[in-house]
């Protein structure tokens, strides 16, 4: 309560209103399987595209796939 009165007093003396504190909300993870990644070396068979999504080719030439959210346990 004392803190609130001090802030009010400062605001009245200076003529400026205190800015509201910005709440830092961290984004919630929607699923518990984020980050599941598979690396396939050249020549390995393709993964099921309904379950895995192709993202990129790594520097070593491997294909990088991530698990789609619909298939998370």
N, C-alpha and C positions, 0 to 999 in steps of 0.2 A: 504494500500500500504506500509505503514511504517513497518507493521508486516511482510509482505513478504520479504522486504529488510533485516530486522533484522534476519529472519530465514536463508536467503541466506548467509548473512555475517557469521553467526555462523557455517553454513555448510562448508563454504570455510575455516574458521579458524581451525575447528576441523577435517576436512577431512571426515566427515560423512554426508551422505544425510539424511534429515529429513524424517521420515517414514510417509506415507500417513495416514490420520486419517481414522479409521474404522467407517463406517456409521452404526449406529444402526437402523436396520429396524425391525419394529415389524411385525410379520406375520398378514396378513389380514384375517379376518374371511370370509369364503366363503359363509356362509349362516347366516341368522339371528336367526336360531332356535337351534344353538349349545347349549347343556346343558339341553335339554328337557328330563327328566328322569321320569320313572314310577316305583313305588315299588309295587309289588303284594305280598300280604300275602299268606301263605300256604293255599291251598284250593280254591283260586280265579281262575277263568278260564284264560286260556292262551290268550295272545294278538295276533293280526294278525302278523305273521312273515314277511309279505311283508312290513309292516309299521314300526314295532318295532324290534329292535335287542337285543337279550339277552346278558347281559354282565357278571353278576356274581350273587352269592347268598350273601346277606348281613349277618352281624354278627347276626342279629335277625332272620334270616331264610327267609327273603323276597327275591323274585327274582327281580333283577334290570334290567330294559330295557331302551334303549335309542331310540329316534326317528331317523329313517333313513333319510338321506339328501333328498332323492327323494320325501319325503312327507312333506317337510318344506313349510310353506305358503309363 
